[in-house]
Structure formats: structure tokens, C-alpha cells
């Protein structure tokens, strides 16, 4: 029952952060429509290696939509045309026989290209390091049920915590803003009593770091929410703004 | 650790005393390091999964100077992130009779009586602190309407002790550990080295003193030294090529330390998870797990009649058209007490048995996991709230709606219970070298119960290693920082550069992946769910052929001293080939069936695993003796002092 298609691929190739990149076109025949997008790229790379050429470099790891490593801009959309999924969960049945597919890296000031489709997202780690945590040490913690948390609040926190840190929000934003990423972490923790204690300090530190790293401003276009593979809502950005403003007023 | 040359057995340094007092006694009498000395001691932690990140963060909080390495672009990507179902703890919040002892007992029994009692008891003992810790970090566990934590049940247990965060428990726990780690990076007590892959261990005067890594962005070989080294690099399931592990998951760090003298324990114990999405074809790169939690409400079946199964395979019949009386709910039939919630090894073998007998659906290698009854009983909304993200994942991959038609599932390699041998302190047979999480062999015996991997990773990293490592480091306070210019480091780096050079210069015709798939087929066919002597002998022979083909005919484009993803894969595959051989060797020597290790020659009349406690109630520890030499097997005898060893029964 396996169905196959033949496709053309326009893929961005770039040796390094400073090198000039360009699109290269490849023909790939006999792609199973049951394959994932990354399995299709594996197939392309096998073809390139068989020709003695260097494979296309791209980040990927878990291939089940949770590690946040894959990061391709496919036909003008982060993680491709299908909704609510990462690139690794995109399947070739979403493409037509004979179609030309354009594949680019995340393009954003905050994420310099390392090679081809692989980019440097260490800026996200730096933002978390600036304050994306609850300051507790290991051990000496009261019982987990000591503080009841209303289920709707815990659920809302979980909605925000579902962020996988892939960076699609930044790639989708015309300003290259990391607000949705920052807002998701600030919201997750600010909603919970455990995180509420440091909420103001956290919001200020993370926003400051985001600005320092050269991410752009949020102008509420909503592109981040539309492209987010995990459906993180921009209401989190409103919550971040509230936390941030109230922290500033107290200063 | 002490080795007696005559009897060839090793001792695990288990503290004296009653089971429930061992860990308290250990902590009360162990050596500690005072705060001003901690700053002067360096600890390398390799890996940033649940075990590695929690260990690095906790050691940093204590004041040690920590160097933490991972192969991904960020510590948050480690494969612990993909764990779905949950984490066990003995809280007894449900008042259903749970206790530390019961969690210990279930884990020992689930492991088919092949784990060390004292370690497992300690695991159960610290399990409750893990939940407290994670809640304090802001992990949004599922809650009931009263605001307290919710639990679900998992295979191999008759109580509900599994804490969860939707179907993303591993993600939330890892992000908790990652946040604790990030806090220490901010404070400067932990230095992070991302996109770095460990390629060797440096041993100086018999003690682990550092590692050699390859910078994956530049290809440069780098040296790092420390007073102690901790390995938390996960399991080696990708030896099978197709598994539920991430693409980058590998066994190389464990294999490197094996070659430096650390014993490798029970390599043949690999877990085959019963509920994975079946293979779609040759281009398949990995397998996707469907959480075990689905077995809480899903019912597993195949058609009762062979002709129905055949008609389904040919596309002439739909599963929804099979009448209730023509369905064989084989787990409920064979195991009425546990039903669909039997442990993983039992469920996997039962699926294989039905498919081998000709009742498989899909390609023939699949069974149904059906939610029809659950939807009728609970309503679609409740099922969606419990499993929505898993159903969505299934639909995206298979293009079928599991609310309307049953899911198809088949077993796949998921986890390795075997791994680096460690003593009670989680120290390997090399002084100063520790191993934590899935990378070690310690707590799961021959089979791991669901929701216990997260528990073990975090127990090791938060609550065990930060104590036990001090017992060693207390004697190192007079050792100054170790220079990476000493001959041991120079020599280790040279050997790694030569290995890279050797691989690059083969310039053959085969891609790394094609060779890895070849290895995977051998592993799955002969070292998979059903093993026998003849097949294992063939496997060892075939793996040797793969090894020869690899070293004479692999082709790696590009340069060694550069970003080179094919070279990364080749370095890992070189080790997987050798790991595969040791797995087969271990499986061959263990002439019994236990847990995930099923030797077809050794089964009960009902087809259940048949152990030989008189001969094999030990941990098989393999010692490396050199290239192309057969490794030596040393035993750690398992003396069950507290539980009565019996045949597992889930009927």
C-alpha cells in the first residue's frame, strides 16, 4: 500500500556563520508518503553520500516532537505547512508528486547559522539562566501536597510549560522577538505558588537578557502563536507584560 | 569494590543492617567534604538528561566546581525529555495500600529478581523526595479538583502511584532539572559545554581524572580534567538501529569506560516496549512510543479467527467490523489479575506470540489497542483529556483517527536495563568514576517497570550521587587541580585523533546508516524478543562481519577536523557494533529466561519466562581484556535476604 512521490528540493547551504549561503536544488525520487520529512532528508543525504558529497546538515534528535531540536523553515513556515507539529512529525503525505519544496534554516538575528540548516540557539539557554527557575536547592522541601493548587491553574501552567524551546516563534516573528518563549516560562512559574515568590525578579531578568541578546520587540502580530508547534498562547505575553510592568512600578 | 582473584566475584559494598536502615546508616557514617574544600574540587558530569542535569545542579549547589557536557545544542534536549507516562513514588496519596516496601517489592519482582535489593530499596525510599523536589521547582504535575496531586496506574503494580504531567512527564521533569542546572550556570558553579561528545576517559594512576571530547561544531579534540568523572549518558538501545531512542542516543561513553576497565553488567537485558507505532518501511529512521499509560484504558486484541486477521491484512476488512465475540483480548484472557497492565516484557512477548501464530494485523506485525470501550464508558472528552496529545501524535504519524478506529501497535526496543556496573555508591570499578541513570545497570534487574526510569534518573542525580561521591572526594582534598598537559591526556588525545583519522581514511563505499541498519537487522532477528543458542551464535558471527565491513568499506565525506555529522554517526556505530556483540555474548551465556531476556529454550509449559536461580542468580559483569580478545565474565552474586524469590505471576 506504500505510495511514493518524486520531489525537488531547494535547500539553503551555508558553510559557516560568516560564509555566504545559497540555495541548491536537488531531485529526489521514490519518497514514501509514509516517511517523515526528516526521513526524506535522510534519504537525500544517503543519495548525496553515495555521490561522495557532504550531506545537508540539520539539527534533529528525538523525532517525536518533544526535544525541540528540529528547526526547519519549510515553504515559508517554521516546521512546515501542517499545524501543531514539529518538522520531525511532518509527513510526506502532505506534499504532492512533482512538488518543489523550499527548506531554509531559522532566520533571525538571535540564531546565527552554524552550517546549512543548523543554527545556534544558545541564546535561549542564556535567557533561562538569567532567571527562568525557582531558586530552590535539592532537599529540605515540604511535602508535595502541602500547598494545594487549583486544577485550572495547574492546567494553565502546564499549557505554558509545554514550550519545547525550538525557536519557531522567533523565526516566525518579523521582529525576531523571543517574547512568546520568555512569556511561556514566566507564566508557567508565575501561575504557581512555588514560582510566585520570585515572579517580578524573574520577569525583569529574563526580559533584560532577551533585550541584551538582540532579540526584537513584540508588536503583537501573533505570528508566533500561529506557528508554534505546541500551541503556546499569546495570552502568556499579556501575562508577562503585567508581571514586567508591576515589577517596574515597584522599582 | 574488592575483587577476589580466585572466585572471580565482586562485592558491591552494600552497608550492613536491616534493609530500611542501610541508606540512613550509610549517610550517617560516610565522609563529607567541607565547604571551603568543595570549591577546590572539580567534577565532570557527562550528559544532561534527568540523571546528569540533576547531578550537575545538585553538585553545583553543594559548592563543587562542575563541568557539564552534552552532545545537543542545549541541555534541555536530552532524551529524558521524551518520556511520556509518568514517575513512580511511594507517597500513598491514593490511600490504596502503597508504601516504600511495596514500591521496592514491585520493582524487584518486576525486574524478575535480578536486581540488587539494597539499591532498589534506596530507590523506593528517596522516591517521595523527588516528587517534593519537582513540585518546588514548578513542575506542573496533574492535579485533582481539590488541588492535590493526581495519580494513575502503570504496568506491574496494583496501586496508583504514578505522578504525571499530561503525556509529557519526562519533558516537565527534565525542564525542572534543567532550570536547577541553569541556576547554577548563572551562579558560576557549573560550566556548560554543549555540542561536545565524549570520546575517551583519562585514567591517571588508576583513578578517573578527565575526559577527551570532540567539539561537534569545529571537530577539534579537547581535554578536560577533574577530580572525579560522572557518566550519565543513557542507554545503548540504538544498537538495534530502530528503537524509541533519539537519533543521537548512543552507548559510546559507556563503551569507552568499559574499554578503560569499568565492568559492563548484564548487557543482554534490553527492554522491548509493547506499545510502539509499527514500522512503516525501509526509510524508517526511528520508532515512536505510545505511552504505557494508554493500557490503563485501552484494550489490546487481535482477531480470534485467522481468516479475519488475513482479511484485515489484505485491506478487505476493518477492525471495527469484527464482532466482539470474534476478538481475542489475549492479555485479559491469559492474565486475568493484571489484564492489560502486565509488565512490559510479558505484554511484548504476548504480542509477538499472537503475530507469529498468524493473528497479526497491519503488515502482520501489529496488534490493536482499542479505546472503544473507554470512550463509551468515560466519554470522548475524558479520553481526550487523558491521552489527547498521544492520540494527536498517532494520527499525525499513521494518518488514522484513534478515536474512531483502534490504534495499531507493536513492540520495539526502548530501554536498556544493562549497563555500566556500579557498586552501592554508584561508583564503577574504576575509582573516581561514577555512572548514573540508564547508563548504569543498577536498579531494574532484567526488566524495568513503567514510570521507574524517571524515578531512577532523578534519584541517582538529586539524592544518591551527591552524597556518595563525597565519600571519595573527601580523600581528594589534597589533590591540586589536574593539568591536561600531563602525558596521560596527551596520549589519550593522540589515540582519539588517530581513530578519527583511521575512520576518515577508509574511504569505502558504504554509508554509515546502511551499515547501522545491517547491524540492526542482526540484533532484532537474533538478539531481540526471542533468543536461542543457534541464533545468538549466528549473531556473533554476523556482527563480526558487520565490523569487518565497517572498518574496510565505510565512507565518510568531509573532514575530521570540521563539523561532520557522518563522522559523528560513524564513531557511535563503531561502538554499537562492539556493544551488539557483547549483548549477544551475554545472552548466549545466560541459559535461562528472565525479564527482557527470553531464551526460547527456557520457558514454562505456558510460555512464560523460566529462570534458573540455582545457576544464574548473579549479575554478569564483563571485563574488557583487549581488542579481539574474549572478555572475562565476573560475577556479583545476588543474595536475596529480604524478599522471597519466586516465579513471577501476573495471572
Interface residues (C-beta under 8 A of the other chain):
Chain A: X1 X2 X31 X32 X34 X35 X36 X38 X39 X40 X42 X43 X46 X48 X49 X50 X52 X53 X54 X55 X57 X59 X60 X61 X62 X63 X64 X65 X66 X67 X68 X69 X82 X84 X85 X89 X91 X93 X114 X115 X120 X121 X122 X124 X125 X128 X129 X130 X131 X132 X133 X134 X135 X136 X137 X138 X139 X141 X142 X143 X144 X145 X148 X149 X150 X151 X154 X155 X157 X158 X161 X162 X164 X165 X188 X189 X192 X194 X195
Chain B: X54 X57 X58 X61 X72 X73 X74 X75 X76 X77 X79 X81 X82 X91 X93 X129 X131 X132 X133 X134 X135 X136 X137 X138 X139 X140 X141 X142 X143 X144 X145 X146 X147 X148 X149 X165 X166 X168 X170 X171 X172 X175 X178 X179 X180 X182 X183 X185 X186 X192 X194 X217 X246 X247 X248 X280 X281 X283 X284 X285 X286 X288 X289 X315 X392 X393 X396 X397 X399 X462 X463 X466 X511 X513 X514 X555 X557 X558 X563 X565 X566
